[in-house]
Amino acid sequence: MLYAPKEKGQGLVEYALILVLVAVVVIVILALLGPAIGNVFSNIIHNI
């Protein structure tokens, strides 16, 4: 019973670390693909 709050806190820390990891992956993907996506939209607007 004494370790229940520690385990609960540990679970929250693990969820936070997973969310941070997902956020970093999304930021890296957007940083790499951002210019390409921008070019696609520019071509679409230019062709209209």
Chimera marker file (.cmm) of the C-alpha trace (Angstrom):
<marker_set name="trace">
<marker id="1" x="0.000" y="0.000" z="0.000" r="1" g="1" b="0" radius="0.5"/>
<marker id="2" x="2.898" y="2.366" z="0.624" r="1" g="1" b="0" radius="0.5"/>
<marker id="3" x="4.081" y="2.152" z="-2.977" r="1" g="1" b="0" radius="0.5"/>
<marker id="4" x="0.737" y="2.826" z="-4.677" r="1" g="1" b="0" radius="0.5"/>
<marker id="5" x="1.271" y="6.598" z="-5.139" r="1" g="1" b="0" radius="0.5"/>
<marker id="6" x="4.776" y="5.984" z="-6.497" r="1" g="1" b="0" radius="0.5"/>
<marker id="7" x="3.468" y="3.478" z="-9.056" r="1" g="1" b="0" radius="0.5"/>
<marker id="8" x="0.676" y="5.865" z="-10.048" r="1" g="1" b="0" radius="0.5"/>
<marker id="9" x="3.215" y="8.653" z="-10.532" r="1" g="1" b="0" radius="0.5"/>
<marker id="10" x="5.455" y="6.335" z="-12.478" r="1" g="1" b="0" radius="0.5"/>
<marker id="11" x="2.601" y="5.513" z="-14.828" r="1" g="1" b="0" radius="0.5"/>
<marker id="12" x="1.952" y="9.201" z="-15.432" r="1" g="1" b="0" radius="0.5"/>
<marker id="13" x="5.637" y="9.773" z="-16.150" r="1" g="1" b="0" radius="0.5"/>
<marker id="14" x="5.632" y="6.903" z="-18.638" r="1" g="1" b="0" radius="0.5"/>
<marker id="15" x="2.592" y="8.340" z="-20.448" r="1" g="1" b="0" radius="0.5"/>
<marker id="16" x="4.267" y="11.764" z="-20.506" r="1" g="1" b="0" radius="0.5"/>
<marker id="17" x="7.450" y="10.289" z="-21.992" r="1" g="1" b="0" radius="0.5"/>
<marker id="18" x="5.437" y="8.494" z="-24.676" r="1" g="1" b="0" radius="0.5"/>
<marker id="19" x="3.612" y="11.720" z="-25.547" r="1" g="1" b="0" radius="0.5"/>
<marker id="20" x="6.911" y="13.610" z="-25.756" r="1" g="1" b="0" radius="0.5"/>
<marker id="21" x="8.368" y="10.918" z="-28.017" r="1" g="1" b="0" radius="0.5"/>
<marker id="22" x="5.338" y="11.048" z="-30.329" r="1" g="1" b="0" radius="0.5"/>
<marker id="23" x="5.517" y="14.858" z="-30.424" r="1" g="1" b="0" radius="0.5"/>
<marker id="24" x="9.216" y="14.778" z="-31.345" r="1" g="1" b="0" radius="0.5"/>
<marker id="25" x="8.571" y="12.254" z="-34.127" r="1" g="1" b="0" radius="0.5"/>
<marker id="26" x="5.737" y="14.386" z="-35.534" r="1" g="1" b="0" radius="0.5"/>
<marker id="27" x="7.890" y="17.531" z="-35.428" r="1" g="1" b="0" radius="0.5"/>
<marker id="28" x="10.746" y="15.769" z="-37.231" r="1" g="1" b="0" radius="0.5"/>
<marker id="29" x="8.404" y="14.411" z="-39.911" r="1" g="1" b="0" radius="0.5"/>
<marker id="30" x="6.856" y="17.836" z="-40.459" r="1" g="1" b="0" radius="0.5"/>
<marker id="31" x="10.288" y="19.462" z="-40.588" r="1" g="1" b="0" radius="0.5"/>
<marker id="32" x="11.416" y="16.989" z="-43.248" r="1" g="1" b="0" radius="0.5"/>
<marker id="33" x="8.239" y="16.941" z="-45.323" r="1" g="1" b="0" radius="0.5"/>
<marker id="34" x="7.128" y="20.543" z="-44.777" r="1" g="1" b="0" radius="0.5"/>
<marker id="35" x="8.840" y="22.043" z="-47.809" r="1" g="1" b="0" radius="0.5"/>
<marker id="36" x="7.583" y="19.237" z="-50.068" r="1" g="1" b="0" radius="0.5"/>
<marker id="37" x="4.006" y="19.711" z="-48.856" r="1" g="1" b="0" radius="0.5"/>
<marker id="38" x="4.354" y="23.464" z="-49.384" r="1" g="1" b="0" radius="0.5"/>
<marker id="39" x="5.517" y="22.889" z="-52.944" r="1" g="1" b="0" radius="0.5"/>
<marker id="40" x="2.524" y="20.674" z="-53.658" r="1" g="1" b="0" radius="0.5"/>
<marker id="41" x="0.098" y="23.334" z="-52.471" r="1" g="1" b="0" radius="0.5"/>
<marker id="42" x="1.989" y="26.019" z="-54.383" r="1" g="1" b="0" radius="0.5"/>
<marker id="43" x="1.715" y="23.971" z="-57.562" r="1" g="1" b="0" radius="0.5"/>
<marker id="44" x="-2.004" y="23.438" z="-56.991" r="1" g="1" b="0" radius="0.5"/>
<marker id="45" x="-2.599" y="27.169" z="-56.474" r="1" g="1" b="0" radius="0.5"/>
<marker id="46" x="-0.418" y="28.060" z="-59.461" r="1" g="1" b="0" radius="0.5"/>
<marker id="47" x="-2.336" y="25.678" z="-61.743" r="1" g="1" b="0" radius="0.5"/>
<marker id="48" x="-5.757" y="26.994" z="-60.743" r="1" g="1" b="0" radius="0.5"/>
<link id1="1" id2="2" r="1" g="1" b="0" radius="0.2"/>
<link id1="2" id2="3" r="1" g="1" b="0" radius="0.2"/>
<link id1="3" id2="4" r="1" g="1" b="0" radius="0.2"/>
<link id1="4" id2="5" r="1" g="1" b="0" radius="0.2"/>
<link id1="5" id2="6" r="1" g="1" b="0" radius="0.2"/>
<link id1="6" id2="7" r="1" g="1" b="0" radius="0.2"/>
<link id1="7" id2="8" r="1" g="1" b="0" radius="0.2"/>
<link id1="8" id2="9" r="1" g="1" b="0" radius="0.2"/>
<link id1="9" id2="10" r="1" g="1" b="0" radius="0.2"/>
<link id1="10" id2="11" r="1" g="1" b="0" radius="0.2"/>
<link id1="11" id2="12" r="1" g="1" b="0" radius="0.2"/>
<link id1="12" id2="13" r="1" g="1" b="0" radius="0.2"/>
<link id1="13" id2="14" r="1" g="1" b="0" radius="0.2"/>
<link id1="14" id2="15" r="1" g="1" b="0" radius="0.2"/>
<link id1="15" id2="16" r="1" g="1" b="0" radius="0.2"/>
<link id1="16" id2="17" r="1" g="1" b="0" radius="0.2"/>
<link id1="17" id2="18" r="1" g="1" b="0" radius="0.2"/>
<link id1="18" id2="19" r="1" g="1" b="0" radius="0.2"/>
<link id1="19" id2="20" r="1" g="1" b="0" radius="0.2"/>
<link id1="20" id2="21" r="1" g="1" b="0" radius="0.2"/>
<link id1="21" id2="22" r="1" g="1" b="0" radius="0.2"/>
<link id1="22" id2="23" r="1" g="1" b="0" radius="0.2"/>
<link id1="23" id2="24" r="1" g="1" b="0" radius="0.2"/>
<link id1="24" id2="25" r="1" g="1" b="0" radius="0.2"/>
<link id1="25" id2="26" r="1" g="1" b="0" radius="0.2"/>
<link id1="26" id2="27" r="1" g="1" b="0" radius="0.2"/>
<link id1="27" id2="28" r="1" g="1" b="0" radius="0.2"/>
<link id1="28" id2="29" r="1" g="1" b="0" radius="0.2"/>
<link id1="29" id2="30" r="1" g="1" b="0" radius="0.2"/>
<link id1="30" id2="31" r="1" g="1" b="0" radius="0.2"/>
<link id1="31" id2="32" r="1" g="1" b="0" radius="0.2"/>
<link id1="32" id2="33" r="1" g="1" b="0" radius="0.2"/>
<link id1="33" id2="34" r="1" g="1" b="0" radius="0.2"/>
<link id1="34" id2="35" r="1" g="1" b="0" radius="0.2"/>
<link id1="35" id2="36" r="1" g="1" b="0" radius="0.2"/>
<link id1="36" id2="37" r="1" g="1" b="0" radius="0.2"/>
<link id1="37" id2="38" r="1" g="1" b="0" radius="0.2"/>
<link id1="38" id2="39" r="1" g="1" b="0" radius="0.2"/>
<link id1="39" id2="40" r="1" g="1" b="0" radius="0.2"/>
<link id1="40" id2="41" r="1" g="1" b="0" radius="0.2"/>
<link id1="41" id2="42" r="1" g="1" b="0" radius="0.2"/>
<link id1="42" id2="43" r="1" g="1" b="0" radius="0.2"/>
<link id1="43" id2="44" r="1" g="1" b="0" radius="0.2"/>
<link id1="44" id2="45" r="1" g="1" b="0" radius="0.2"/>
<link id1="45" id2="46" r="1" g="1" b="0" radius="0.2"/>
<link id1="46" id2="47" r="1" g="1" b="0" radius="0.2"/>
<link id1="47" id2="48" r="1" g="1" b="0" radius="0.2"/>
</marker_set>
